[in-house]
Amino acid sequence: AIRGMTVATFSKQGLSNLHPNEDRIAHYADLNAELAKGPHSAALTASAPVGATPPAQSFFAVYDGHGGSRSATHAATHLHGNLAADAQQWRKQPREALISAFGRTEDELRAIYEAEQGKERSGTCACVAVLRGRRLLVGWVGDCRALLLRSESHTESFVQLTHDHRATDSREMSRITKAGGQVDNGRVWGSLMPSRTLGDFPWKTKPGLVADPEITELEIGPDDKYLILGSDGLFDVLSNRAIAKVACKMNSSAQKVCNEIVKEAKKKMGTDDCSIVVVQLAGS
């Protein structure tokens, strides 16, 4: 982990009482230690060059479930472990390993769906960040979002690292229609607002809805202060700029920044579940 890095999380059910909170969060400041306990630990050890120490790695994720919480819960407990399913790929091609981890998680959810003869109909959006040394990889499906907040010396105090996968987005709408799918009333086949998800198999019998992640890759610089991951329950009530304004004036720990952002979000809290991960990139 980056020296001085701190992490804070918050997740709360929306004002709707129709269902419990379907969001899930996963975070491992020391991803290497977590993977060493996982099912692929032997392969990781066997594939390591003699005497080599793996680079410090951290993992952060927000999963925004819908139609139930099972898909989000499964992703939160399995996707990070799936990073190392191909040990060599994980070591040498982390970007490809992240894409593969989404694919393996989707395959696992499909196996559950088929084993239960279609009874498990839930799905989840996902936004995943892997920090390897100072290299940041972000992979996502759906409309969870990642923001990088920078010091005031920058002309722009934030960079959105993700692009919302929603059926109303022109890029996604074009992809869906080219694949032979339809967008009706701002939803894929009139059903789902997110246009990429894990799970949701009843809606994947026709073209349009996919589980293919997009990836953003960059180097963390000295002016990068905070990494924010959040579900749309956060970003639907607070703009990127509003979040950056709260965080960048504080110059404080992840927990204090998280508390302030949550305080602002609660003033406008909607019916959707709201989740946030704040990573203070201290020592950057």
C-alpha positions as CSV (number, residue, x, y, z in Angstrom):
1,A,0.0,0.0,0.0
2,I,1.1,3.6,-0.5
3,R,2.7,4.9,2.7
4,G,0.2,6.8,4.8
5,M,-2.8,5.6,2.8
6,T,-6.0,5.5,4.7
7,V,-9.4,4.0,3.7
8,A,-13.0,4.6,4.8
9,T,-16.3,3.2,3.7
10,F,-20.0,3.9,4.1
11,S,-23.1,2.0,2.8
12,K,-26.7,2.7,3.7
13,Q,-30.1,1.6,2.5
14,G,-32.0,4.3,0.6
15,L,-35.2,5.9,1.9
16,S,-37.2,3.2,0.1
17,N,-38.2,0.4,2.5
18,L,-39.0,-2.0,-0.3
19,H,-35.9,-4.0,0.3
20,P,-32.7,-4.1,2.4
21,N,-29.5,-2.5,1.2
22,E,-28.4,-4.3,-2.0
23,D,-25.1,-2.5,-2.3
24,R,-21.9,-4.3,-1.2
25,I,-18.3,-3.0,-0.6
26,A,-15.0,-4.9,-0.7
27,H,-11.6,-3.4,0.2
28,Y,-8.2,-4.9,1.0
29,A,-5.4,-2.5,1.7
30,D,-3.0,-5.5,1.5
31,L,-4.3,-7.5,-1.5
32,N,-1.3,-9.8,-1.5
33,A,-2.1,-11.0,2.0
34,E,-5.7,-11.6,1.0
35,L,-4.8,-13.5,-2.2
36,A,-2.3,-15.6,-0.1
37,K,-5.3,-16.9,1.8
38,G,-7.3,-17.6,-1.3
39,P,-7.8,-20.7,-3.6
40,H,-5.0,-19.6,-6.0
41,S,-2.3,-19.1,-3.4
42,A,-0.3,-22.2,-4.4
43,A,-0.2,-21.2,-8.1
44,L,0.9,-17.6,-7.1
45,T,3.7,-19.0,-5.0
46,A,4.8,-21.5,-7.7
47,S,4.8,-18.9,-10.5
48,A,6.8,-16.3,-8.5
49,P,10.4,-15.7,-9.6
50,V,12.8,-17.0,-7.0
51,G,13.5,-14.4,-4.3
52,A,11.0,-11.9,-5.9
53,T,8.8,-9.8,-3.6
54,P,5.5,-8.9,-5.2
55,P,4.7,-5.2,-5.4
56,A,2.4,-3.7,-2.8
57,Q,-1.2,-4.1,-4.0
58,S,-4.5,-2.8,-2.8
59,F,-8.1,-3.5,-3.9
60,F,-11.2,-1.4,-3.5
61,A,-14.7,-2.0,-5.0
62,V,-18.3,-0.9,-4.9
63,Y,-21.0,-3.3,-6.1
64,D,-24.5,-1.9,-6.7
65,G,-27.0,-4.8,-6.6
66,H,-30.5,-4.8,-8.0
67,G,-33.3,-7.3,-8.0
68,G,-31.8,-8.8,-4.8
69,S,-28.4,-8.7,-3.2
70,R,-27.0,-12.1,-4.1
71,S,-25.1,-11.1,-7.2
72,A,-23.5,-8.2,-5.4
73,T,-22.6,-10.3,-2.5
74,H,-21.0,-13.0,-4.7
75,A,-19.0,-10.4,-6.6
76,A,-17.8,-8.8,-3.4
77,T,-16.6,-12.1,-2.0
78,H,-15.2,-13.6,-5.2
79,L,-14.1,-11.0,-7.9
80,H,-10.8,-10.0,-6.1
81,G,-9.8,-13.7,-5.7
82,N,-10.5,-14.2,-9.4
83,L,-7.8,-11.7,-10.3
84,A,-5.2,-14.4,-9.5
85,A,-7.0,-17.4,-11.2
86,D,-4.3,-17.2,-13.9
87,A,-1.2,-16.5,-11.8
88,Q,1.1,-15.7,-14.7
89,Q,-1.4,-13.3,-16.2
90,W,-2.0,-11.6,-12.9
91,R,1.8,-11.0,-12.5
92,K,2.5,-9.9,-16.0
93,Q,-0.7,-8.5,-17.5
94,P,-2.8,-7.1,-14.6
95,R,-5.1,-5.2,-17.0
96,E,-6.1,-8.5,-18.8
97,A,-6.3,-10.2,-15.4
98,L,-8.9,-7.6,-14.3
99,I,-11.0,-8.2,-17.4
100,S,-10.7,-12.0,-16.8
101,A,-11.8,-11.5,-13.2
102,F,-15.0,-9.9,-14.4
103,G,-15.6,-12.7,-16.9
104,R,-15.0,-15.5,-14.3
105,T,-17.3,-13.8,-11.8
106,E,-20.0,-13.6,-14.5
107,D,-19.5,-17.3,-15.3
108,E,-19.9,-18.2,-11.6
109,L,-23.1,-16.2,-11.4
110,R,-24.4,-17.8,-14.6
111,A,-23.7,-21.3,-13.1
112,I,-25.7,-20.4,-10.0
113,Y,-28.6,-19.1,-12.2
114,E,-28.6,-22.3,-14.3
115,A,-28.3,-24.6,-11.2
116,E,-31.3,-22.9,-9.6
117,Q,-33.2,-23.1,-12.9
118,G,-33.5,-19.3,-13.3
119,K,-34.8,-18.5,-9.8
120,E,-31.9,-16.2,-9.0
121,R,-32.6,-13.2,-11.1
122,S,-30.5,-10.5,-9.4
123,G,-27.7,-8.5,-11.0
124,T,-25.1,-5.9,-10.0
125,C,-23.1,-3.0,-11.3
126,A,-19.4,-3.0,-10.2
127,C,-16.6,-0.5,-10.0
128,V,-13.2,-2.0,-9.0
129,A,-9.9,-0.3,-8.4
130,V,-6.6,-2.1,-8.1
131,L,-3.5,-0.2,-6.9
132,R,-0.2,-1.9,-7.8
133,G,2.6,0.2,-6.5
134,R,1.7,3.6,-8.0
135,R,-0.2,2.1,-11.0
136,L,-4.0,2.4,-10.8
137,L,-6.3,0.1,-12.7
138,V,-10.1,0.8,-12.6
139,G,-12.5,-1.7,-14.2
140,W,-16.3,-1.2,-14.2
141,V,-19.7,-2.3,-15.5
142,G,-22.7,-0.2,-15.0
143,D,-23.1,3.2,-13.4
144,C,-21.0,3.0,-10.3
145,R,-18.3,5.7,-10.6
146,A,-14.6,6.3,-9.8
147,L,-13.2,9.8,-9.2
148,L,-9.6,10.9,-8.7
149,L,-9.4,14.1,-6.6
150,R,-6.4,16.3,-7.1
151,S,-4.8,19.2,-5.2
152,E,-5.9,22.8,-5.8
153,S,-2.8,23.5,-7.9
154,H,-4.5,21.6,-10.8
155,T,-6.8,23.6,-13.1
156,E,-9.4,20.8,-12.6
157,S,-9.8,19.4,-9.1
158,F,-11.2,16.0,-10.2
159,V,-11.0,13.4,-13.0
160,Q,-13.8,11.0,-13.6
161,L,-12.1,7.7,-14.3
162,T,-15.2,5.8,-15.4
163,H,-17.9,6.4,-18.0
164,D,-21.5,5.6,-16.8
165,H,-22.8,2.5,-18.6
166,R,-26.5,3.6,-18.9
167,A,-28.9,2.8,-21.6
168,T,-29.5,6.6,-22.0
169,D,-25.8,7.2,-22.8
170,S,-25.3,7.9,-26.5
171,R,-22.2,5.6,-26.7
172,E,-23.9,2.7,-25.0
173,M,-27.2,3.2,-27.0
174,S,-25.1,3.0,-30.2
175,R,-23.4,-0.2,-29.0
176,I,-26.7,-1.8,-28.0
177,T,-28.5,-1.0,-31.2
178,K,-25.5,-2.2,-33.3
179,A,-25.7,-5.5,-31.4
180,G,-29.3,-5.9,-32.3
181,G,-30.7,-4.7,-28.9
182,Q,-33.3,-2.1,-28.1
183,V,-33.5,0.8,-25.7
184,D,-37.1,1.6,-24.6
185,N,-37.9,4.4,-22.2
186,G,-34.2,4.8,-21.3
187,R,-33.8,1.1,-20.4
188,V,-32.3,-1.9,-22.1
189,W,-35.3,-3.8,-23.6
190,G,-37.5,-1.5,-21.4
191,S,-36.2,-3.2,-18.2
192,L,-32.7,-2.2,-17.0
193,M,-31.2,1.3,-16.8
194,P,-27.6,0.1,-16.5
195,S,-26.4,-1.3,-19.9
196,R,-23.5,-3.5,-18.5
197,T,-23.9,-5.6,-15.4
198,L,-22.9,-8.9,-13.8
199,G,-25.8,-11.3,-13.5
200,D,-29.3,-10.2,-14.8
201,F,-29.4,-13.4,-16.9
202,P,-33.2,-13.2,-17.8
203,W,-32.3,-10.0,-19.7
204,K,-29.2,-11.5,-21.4
205,T,-31.1,-13.9,-23.6
206,K,-31.3,-11.1,-26.1
207,P,-28.5,-8.8,-27.3
208,G,-27.6,-5.6,-25.7
209,L,-26.9,-6.2,-22.0
210,V,-23.3,-7.4,-21.5
211,A,-20.8,-8.0,-18.7
212,D,-17.8,-6.6,-20.6
213,P,-15.9,-4.1,-18.4
214,E,-14.1,-1.0,-19.5
215,I,-10.7,-0.3,-18.0
216,T,-8.9,2.9,-17.1
217,E,-5.2,2.7,-16.3
218,L,-3.0,5.5,-15.0
219,E,0.0,6.4,-12.7
220,I,-0.8,8.0,-9.4
221,G,1.0,11.4,-9.2
222,P,2.2,13.6,-6.4
223,D,-0.9,15.8,-6.7
224,D,-3.5,13.0,-6.5
225,K,-5.1,13.2,-3.1
226,Y,-8.1,10.9,-3.0
227,L,-9.7,8.1,-4.9
228,I,-13.5,7.9,-4.5
229,L,-15.6,5.0,-5.6
230,G,-19.4,5.2,-5.3
231,S,-22.7,3.8,-6.3
232,D,-25.2,5.9,-8.3
233,G,-27.1,6.5,-5.1
234,L,-24.2,8.8,-4.2
235,F,-23.6,10.4,-7.6
236,D,-27.2,10.9,-8.4
237,V,-27.4,13.3,-5.4
238,L,-23.9,14.8,-5.4
239,S,-22.0,16.0,-8.5
240,N,-18.4,15.2,-9.1
241,R,-17.6,18.9,-8.4
242,A,-19.6,18.9,-5.2
243,I,-17.7,15.9,-3.9
244,A,-14.3,17.4,-5.0
245,K,-15.2,20.7,-3.2
246,V,-15.9,18.9,0.1
247,A,-12.9,16.7,0.0
248,C,-10.2,18.9,-1.4
249,K,-10.7,21.7,1.1
250,M,-10.2,19.3,4.0
251,N,-6.8,17.8,3.4
252,S,-7.7,15.2,6.0
253,S,-7.9,11.4,6.5
254,A,-10.2,9.2,4.5
255,Q,-12.6,8.8,7.4
256,K,-13.1,12.5,7.9
257,V,-13.6,13.1,4.2
258,C,-16.0,10.2,4.0
259,N,-18.0,11.6,6.9
260,E,-18.3,15.0,5.3
261,I,-19.3,13.6,1.9
262,V,-21.9,11.4,3.6
263,K,-23.2,14.4,5.6
264,E,-23.8,16.3,2.3
265,A,-25.3,13.3,0.6
266,K,-27.8,12.7,3.5
267,K,-29.2,16.2,2.9
268,K,-30.4,15.0,-0.5
269,M,-30.7,11.3,0.1
270,G,-33.0,9.6,-2.4
271,T,-34.7,6.2,-2.5
272,D,-31.6,4.4,-3.9
273,D,-29.0,2.7,-1.7
274,C,-25.9,4.8,-1.3
275,S,-22.3,3.5,-0.9
276,I,-18.9,5.1,-1.0
277,V,-15.2,4.1,-0.6
278,V,-12.7,6.9,0.1
279,V,-9.0,6.2,-0.3
280,Q,-6.6,8.9,0.9
281,L,-3.5,8.7,-1.3
282,A,-1.3,10.2,1.3
283,G,2.4,10.2,0.7
284,S,1.7,10.7,-2.9
